[in-house]
Amino acid sequence: MRVCLAGENLDWIGQRSTCVAVALPTRVRGVATAPAGGYEPLQDLTWDHVSSSIDETHRPAPTVSIEQSAPPASGLATSSALTMCLLQVQCELVSAGSLPRADVIQLAYELERRVTRGGGMDHLCIGLGGVLLFDGRDHGLPEIIDRACWPEDWHFVVVDSGIPKHTPTRIADVRRRLAARDPALFRYIELADRCAANIWEAIGDRRLNEVCELLDDAHGTMRDHQGSSTRHLERLRSALLDGGCAGVKLTGAGGGGALFTISTKEMAPGLAKDLRATLQAQGLPGRVLVAAADSKGLRPSGSDQGSASSSAASREPGA
C-alpha cells in the first residue's frame, strides 16, 4: 500500500507531494473457483483491457483469490494495488506473458483514471517502493523529483476509521472547486506543496520529531482548506493523540479512511497496544496495524523484475 505524507490531489492538480510505500501487501492468485469478495468491478475493469489486448473479448475472466492486508476504501491505495496485481495475474493466466513493471504502473493509472479522474502517485509509489517526491500534472503520471529509502527504524502505525471513503466523489468535488478557483483550495495547494517539500527534507535528515510535527501540519491543511476530514475522523484523531501519538494524519482522498502516525520500530508495537486500549475505552472502532515501509515495490511473479519502459521505473532507491 502507500501513505501520502503530504499533498493529496496535488499529483493531478500540480505541485509537490510526498508518498511512501508501506508493507501491507495485496496478493492475487489464480484458483479453480473464485471466492466471493466484492472485487468484481475492478476485475472487470482490468479484464476488459487484458482480453481486448489478446483478441479474446468474449472469454470469461480467469478466477482468482484476492487477499488484502489493509481494509478496502481506507485511503491506502488498496484499489490501485489490486488493479496492478490483477493486470499482472490475468495476463499470466491467459499466457499473455508477464508485464514489465513500468507497463503495469502506466496501465493501472490509465484504467483507474477512467473511473476517478485522479493522478498517479499511488501507482508509482506502490510500483517502485521507497519514499518519493512528486511534481504533479493533470495528464500523465506525475514526475518523480526524487526517490530514496525510508529509514529502516521508522515504522507506521495505521488506524482504520471504519468509514470508507469514495475517491471519485472526493476528486470530483475538488475538480469543481478548482474550476471555480476557490480561494480555500488554492491556499491548500500552496500549504500542502510547502509541507511536502519540508517533509522530504526532514526525512532526508532523519528528523523523526519534525516529520511528526509536519504530519500534523499536513492534516490541518487538508482539514481546514480542503475539507477532507469529518467530525468522526477528528474525534478519532484526538483519541490517537491522547493515546501517545506525536502526530497524526489522514491519508487518501478524505471523507473516511485511515489515519496514521510514525514511530520508531522499537516503540511501534507498544504504541499500537496503547492506541487499541484508548480506542476501546472511548468506545471508538478502529483496526490498528503496524507496518514497515516497503523498499522494493511491485513484485512481478515472472522473471522480469521490470525491464522498465521508462527511466523512472528502473531507478533504485537513492539513485
N, C-alpha and C positions, 0 to 999 in steps of 0.2 A: 504494500500500500504506500501511500505518501501522506505527509502532513505539509500543509502550507504554513510556513513560519510568518510570512507577511506578503501581502499583495494579491489576495483573491480577486479574480476578474481582470487583473492587470495583464495576464497572459494574452488576452484578446483585446482589451482596451488600448494597451500600450503602457510603457513604463516598466519598472523592475518588480520582480517577485522572487522570493527565495523559498525553495521546497527541499525536502529531504525524503528519501525512500526509507520505508520502515519495514522491518522483517515481520510482517503479518501476512503470510503467503496466501495466494489463491492457487488451487490445484484443479485441473480438469483432466479427466481420463476417459478413454473410450470404454464402454460397458455394453453387455448384451441387452439389458433392459434399463431404460432410463428411469431413475427415481424421480418422484415428484419434487419440485423445488421452486417453482415460480420464476424461473430464469428464461422462460420461453421467448419473450420479446428480444432479448439480446442474442439468443441462439438463432432466431430467425434473421435478425439484422446481419450477423456475420455469415450465416449460411447463404443468404441471398447473394452476397459477394463471392463467396468461395465457389458455390455451384455455378454461377454465371461465368466464372473465370475458367471453368473446365467443361463448359458446354453441357452441363447436366442439370438444367434448371428444374426438371421435374423429379429429380431423385430426392428421396426424403433425407433429412439431415441425419448424420450419424448420432447414435445415442451416446450420451456422456454422463458421468457423475461430476458434480461440482462441489468443492469444499472451499469455504472462505473463512479465514481466521477472524476477520472483522465483520461487524454487523453491516448488512446492506443499507444504503442510503445514510451512511454515518459521516459523510464528508471526508472520507479517507480514500476516495477514488476507487471504491470497490467495483463500480461499473466499468471503469477504464481497465482495471486489472483483468476483469473477467473477459472483456472484449478482446484483449490482447491474447489471452490464453485460448479462447475459443477459435480465433483465427488460426493459430498455430495447429491446434489439435485437429480441427476439422480438415485442414489441408492434409495433414499426415494420415488421417483415417481414410481419406479417399485417394491416397497415393499421389497426391499432388506435390509432394516434397515439402521440406522444411522451409519456412520463410526466414530470410535474414532478419536480424533484429531491427535494423532501420526500417525495413518494409513493414514489419508488424507495427512499429510506432506510427508510421505515416498512415497506414490503412486504418488503424483503430481511431486515430484522430479524425480522419475524413468521415468515417462511418458515424462516429458519435456526434460530430458537428451537425449532421443532418437532423439530429434529434434535439440537441441542446443549444446549438449555435455558440458553443463555448470555445475555449482555447485548448492548447496542447501541453500545458505544464504537467498534467497528470501522466500523459503517455511518455513524455521524455524522462520524467523523474523515475517512474516505475521501470521503464525500459533500460535506462542507463545505470541507475543506482547512484549512491552518494548524495551529496548536497549540491544543489545547483542554483546559480543566479541567472535569471532570465531577463531578456528585454522583449516585451510582448508586441504582438501585431495582430490585426484583426483577420488577416488572411494568411494561412500557413502557420506552421509550428513556430513558437517563439524562438528567438535567437538565444543560444547559450553563451552568456557573457563569460562565465567561469564555472568550473566544476572542481570539487575537492572531496576528500574523505571526511566523514563525520568523526569527531573524537570517539574512540572506542570505549572510553569510560563514561560516556554520557548515554543514558537510556531515556526512553519515553514512557510516561505513564498516561494512558489514554482512557478516558471515561466516556462511554456512550450514554447519551442523554435519554435514549429510549424513544426519541421523537425523530422520525425520518424526515430528511429534507428532500425537496423536489427541485433538482437543479434546473431543468428547463424553465420552470416558473420564475425562479430567482434571477436567472440570467435575462429572461425576457423583461423583467422589471427594471434591471439595471440598464438594459439597452434603451428602454423608453426614457429613463431619466437622462441617459447620455444624449439622446436625440433632442431632448428638451433643454439641454445644457443646464441641468440642475446644479446650482452652486454648491450644495452639500456634497454631491457626488464628486465634483471637481476638487473640493477640499480633501475628500477621501483619497483621491488619486494622488494628490501631492504628498499627503502624510504617509500613505502606505508605501509609495515609492521610496521615500526617505527612510522609512523603517526597514524595508527590505535591504537597502544598502548598509544600514547600520548593523543589522543582524549579521549580515555576511562578514563584515569586518570583525565583529565580536567573536564569531565562530572561528575565524582565522587566527585570532589572538588567544583562543581558548579561555574566554572570559565568560564562564557559565552564569555568574550572577547578573552580568549585564544582559546576556541573552534572555534570561527570565524576565528582567525588567522590560525589555523591548517587546517580549510576548504580550505583556500587559498593555503596552502602548498600542501594539498592533490590534489587539482585541478591542480596545476603546475606540480606535479609529473605525473599525468595522461596525461597531455598535452605534456610535454617535453620528457617523456621517453616511453610512451605507445602509443602516437599518437591518443588519444581519442577525442580530440577537433577538431574544424574546424574554418575556418575564420569567418563564420557567428556566431557560438557559442561564439567566443571570442569578436566579436563586441557586441553581446547581453550582455555578461558578463560585459564588460566595461561600458555599459549603466547602468546596475544594480548597479555597484559600484559607478558610478557618482550619481545615484539616492538615495544613502544613505545606501546601504548595507555594513556591516562591513566585510563580507567575503562571497564569492560566489563559489559554486562548482557544477560541472556537476555530475549527478547521473546516473548509469547504464553503459551499455557496451560502449557507446560513438558513435560518428558519427552523433548524433542528440539527441533528448530527452529533458529533463528538467534540469534547474539549480535551485538551492535553496540556501536560507540563513536561519539563525536562529535569532530570535528576542525575546524580552520579549513579553508576552501575551498582555500587555498594549500597546506596541508600534507597534505590527504587523499590525493592520488594517490601521494605518496611513502610515506605510512604504509601504504597498501594494498599497495604493492610490497614493502615490508619484511615485512608480515604474510604475504604469499604465500611469501616466502623462508623465513621462520621455520617456517611450517607444513610446507613441503616438507622442510626439514632435520630436523624431528621426526617425519616420516612420518605427518602428520595430514592427512586430507582436509579441504577447506574452500574453497568458492567465495567469493571476496571481491568485493564490489560497492561502488562509490562512488556516492552519490546525494545530490542536494539535497532540501530539503523541498519540498512542494507547497502552494501557497497557494490554488489555485482549486478543488480537489476534483473531483467528478464532472463530466465533460463530456458533457452530453446532445447527441446528434447533431442534434436538431431545433433550431428557433429559440428554443424556450422554455428559457432557462437556469435554470429553477427558479422559476416563479411560485409561491412557497412556500405550502403549505397549513399551515405552522407558522412562527411568527416566527423560530425558530432558524435555519431554512434560508435566510432572506433576509438574515441579518446578514453584513456584510463583516468580514474580519479587523480587529481593533482597534475595531470598532463597539461 
